[in-house]
Amino acid sequence: MRPSIAVLVASMFLAGIRPSPVAQDGQDLKPPLTKADRDAAKKVQRHMEGVWELVEMRTISEEQKLTSDLQIQKIGYAVVHDRYLSLEFHMRLIDKDEVDYGQSLVSGLHRFELDGIGHMETSTVIATRTRRDGSLEFEAPGTVRHYAVEFEGENMTMTRDDGHRLEFRRLDRDSKPRFDIYGRALRDDEPKAEEVEKGKDEKGSDGGRRKD
């Protein structure tokens, strides 16, 4: 009896990671960002980039779904690079003696857009989660979620519009990425995005160097 309850609880837990309802075409149109908002969004994106380890995950009404002697162990990581967000979560339901009553997996790659104040909209590229029977359920590409992104020291918190919260701790602040989002090796002599933008600003409209 206990294993079947555990699988049900794990499935209900995963339901908290499901997306909010998607707006229909023509609804929730976003106004274009101002230059100041675009600059602020770039700063947020640069701060997000890197590898993050899950510290805490809070789903909707999670505690009400568990009995007093059961808990969910959660391991997860987020990788952010070039407006792409990769998420992977492994969850295990155990009792006080660490007896395993079921495991679950959520994994996905999402493209994201930011505004100037830390609001983020993600769109699924590819994502999957396990069903109650252990089989895979794939998420529809283009599935949309909305988060508020906040930072405190080396921690990043992503709070979804329905209250679902993910808190991460940065792992590799100083490490240099060796591959882009498609797995292609980055060359050491490849110019950084900031250097490219600076070079454009220093040139005039005719392609020559701007005179002060």
C-alpha positions as CSV (number, residue, x, y, z in Angstrom):
1,M,0.0,0.0,0.0
2,R,2.8,2.4,0.9
3,P,4.6,2.2,-2.5
4,S,1.3,3.1,-4.3
5,I,0.7,6.1,-2.0
6,A,4.3,7.2,-2.6
7,V,4.0,7.1,-6.3
8,L,0.8,9.1,-6.1
9,V,2.5,11.7,-3.9
10,A,5.4,12.0,-6.2
11,S,3.1,12.5,-9.1
12,M,1.2,15.2,-7.3
13,F,4.5,16.8,-6.4
14,L,5.5,16.9,-10.0
15,A,2.2,18.6,-10.9
16,G,3.5,21.7,-9.1
17,I,6.1,22.0,-11.9
18,R,3.6,22.0,-14.6
19,P,3.2,25.2,-16.5
20,S,0.5,27.8,-16.0
21,P,-2.2,27.9,-18.7
22,V,-0.9,29.3,-22.0
23,A,-2.5,32.5,-23.3
24,Q,-4.3,32.3,-26.6
25,D,-2.8,34.0,-29.7
26,G,-3.3,37.7,-29.6
27,Q,-3.6,37.8,-25.8
28,D,-1.0,39.2,-23.3
29,L,0.9,41.1,-26.0
30,K,4.1,42.6,-24.5
31,P,5.0,46.2,-25.3
32,P,8.5,46.7,-26.8
33,L,11.2,47.4,-24.3
34,T,12.9,50.8,-24.1
35,K,16.6,51.0,-24.5
36,A,17.0,51.4,-20.7
37,D,14.9,48.3,-20.2
38,R,17.0,46.3,-22.7
39,D,20.2,47.4,-21.0
40,A,18.8,46.4,-17.6
41,A,17.6,43.0,-19.0
42,K,21.1,42.4,-20.4
43,K,22.6,43.0,-17.0
44,V,20.1,40.5,-15.4
45,Q,21.0,37.9,-18.1
46,R,24.7,38.3,-17.5
47,H,24.1,37.8,-13.8
48,M,22.1,34.7,-14.5
49,E,24.6,33.0,-16.8
50,G,26.5,30.0,-15.3
51,V,25.8,26.8,-13.5
52,W,23.5,26.8,-10.5
53,E,22.7,24.1,-7.9
54,L,19.2,23.7,-6.4
55,V,19.0,24.8,-2.8
56,E,15.3,24.7,-2.2
57,M,12.2,23.9,-4.2
58,R,8.7,24.9,-3.0
59,T,5.7,23.7,-4.9
60,I,2.1,24.6,-4.3
61,S,0.7,23.1,-1.1
62,E,3.5,20.6,-1.1
63,E,3.4,19.9,2.7
64,Q,-0.3,18.9,2.6
65,K,0.5,16.1,0.2
66,L,2.9,14.3,2.5
67,T,2.4,12.2,5.6
68,S,4.5,13.0,8.7
69,D,7.0,10.2,8.1
70,L,7.7,10.9,4.4
71,Q,9.8,13.6,2.8
72,I,11.0,14.4,-0.7
73,Q,14.7,14.6,-1.4
74,K,15.4,17.0,-4.2
75,I,18.6,17.4,-6.4
76,G,18.6,19.8,-9.2
77,Y,20.7,22.0,-11.5
78,A,20.2,25.0,-13.8
79,V,22.5,26.0,-16.6
80,V,22.0,29.5,-18.1
81,H,23.7,30.6,-21.3
82,D,22.8,33.0,-24.2
83,R,19.0,33.2,-23.3
84,Y,18.7,29.5,-22.8
85,L,17.8,27.8,-19.5
86,S,18.4,24.1,-18.9
87,L,16.7,22.6,-15.9
88,E,17.1,19.1,-14.4
89,F,15.5,17.8,-11.2
90,H,15.8,14.4,-9.5
91,M,13.3,13.7,-6.7
92,R,13.1,10.7,-4.3
93,L,10.4,10.0,-1.8
94,I,11.8,8.4,1.4
95,D,10.8,7.8,5.0
96,K,12.7,8.5,8.2
97,D,14.8,5.3,7.7
98,E,15.6,6.5,4.1
99,V,13.6,3.7,2.5
100,D,13.1,4.6,-1.1
101,Y,9.4,4.7,-2.1
102,G,9.7,6.2,-5.6
103,Q,11.8,8.5,-7.8
104,S,10.9,11.1,-10.3
105,L,12.7,13.1,-13.0
106,V,12.0,16.5,-14.7
107,S,14.4,17.7,-17.4
108,G,14.1,20.4,-20.0
109,L,15.6,23.2,-22.2
110,H,13.8,26.5,-22.4
111,R,14.5,29.8,-24.2
112,F,13.8,32.9,-22.1
113,E,13.1,36.6,-22.5
114,L,13.7,39.2,-19.7
115,D,12.4,42.7,-19.1
116,G,14.3,45.4,-17.2
117,I,13.0,44.5,-13.7
118,G,13.6,40.7,-13.5
119,H,10.4,39.4,-15.0
120,M,11.2,36.3,-17.2
121,E,9.1,34.5,-19.7
122,T,10.3,31.0,-20.7
123,S,9.3,29.0,-23.8
124,T,10.0,25.2,-23.9
125,V,12.3,23.9,-26.5
126,I,12.2,20.3,-25.3
127,A,11.2,18.9,-21.9
128,T,10.1,15.7,-20.2
129,R,9.0,14.3,-16.9
130,T,8.2,10.8,-15.6
131,R,4.6,9.6,-15.2
132,R,3.3,7.5,-12.3
133,D,4.2,4.3,-14.2
134,G,7.8,5.5,-14.9
135,S,7.2,6.2,-18.6
136,L,8.1,9.6,-20.1
137,E,5.7,12.4,-20.7
138,F,7.0,15.1,-23.2
139,E,6.0,18.7,-22.9
140,A,4.6,20.6,-25.9
141,P,7.3,22.9,-27.5
142,G,6.5,26.5,-26.9
143,T,4.9,26.0,-23.5
144,V,5.1,29.3,-21.6
145,R,6.0,30.0,-18.0
146,H,6.5,33.3,-16.1
147,Y,8.9,33.9,-13.3
148,A,10.3,36.7,-11.2
149,V,14.1,36.5,-10.9
150,E,15.8,37.8,-7.8
151,F,19.4,37.6,-6.5
152,E,20.9,37.7,-3.0
153,G,24.6,37.2,-2.9
154,E,25.5,34.1,-4.8
155,N,21.8,32.8,-4.7
156,M,19.2,33.1,-7.4
157,T,15.5,32.7,-6.8
158,M,12.9,32.1,-9.5
159,T,9.3,32.5,-8.4
160,R,6.6,31.5,-10.8
161,D,3.4,33.5,-11.1
162,D,1.5,30.8,-9.3
163,G,3.9,30.7,-6.3
164,H,6.1,27.8,-7.3
165,R,9.6,28.8,-6.1
166,L,13.1,27.5,-7.1
167,E,16.2,28.7,-5.2
168,F,19.7,28.1,-6.6
169,R,23.3,28.7,-5.5
170,R,25.9,29.5,-8.0
171,L,28.6,26.9,-8.7
172,D,31.1,28.3,-11.1
173,R,31.2,32.1,-11.0
174,D,34.7,32.4,-12.5
175,S,34.8,29.5,-14.9
176,K,34.8,30.2,-18.6
177,P,32.2,28.3,-20.8
178,R,33.9,25.9,-23.3
179,F,30.8,25.2,-25.4
180,D,27.8,27.1,-26.6
181,I,24.2,26.0,-26.1
182,Y,24.4,23.7,-29.2
183,G,27.5,21.9,-27.9
184,R,29.9,23.6,-30.3
185,A,33.4,24.4,-28.9
186,L,34.0,28.1,-28.3
187,R,37.3,29.4,-29.6
188,D,39.6,31.3,-27.3
189,D,39.9,34.1,-29.8
190,E,36.2,34.5,-30.2
191,P,35.2,38.1,-29.2
192,K,32.9,38.5,-26.2
193,A,29.5,40.0,-26.8
194,E,30.4,43.1,-24.8
195,E,33.5,43.7,-27.0
196,V,31.4,43.3,-30.2
197,E,28.8,45.9,-28.9
198,K,31.6,48.3,-27.9
199,G,33.1,48.0,-31.3
200,K,29.8,48.9,-33.0
201,D,29.5,51.9,-30.8
202,E,32.9,53.2,-31.7
203,K,32.2,53.0,-35.5
204,G,30.2,55.6,-37.4
205,S,27.2,54.8,-39.6
206,D,29.5,54.4,-42.6
207,G,31.5,51.7,-40.9
208,G,34.5,53.9,-40.2
209,R,35.6,54.8,-36.7
210,R,33.5,57.5,-35.1
211,K,35.2,60.8,-34.5
212,D,34.7,62.6,-31.1
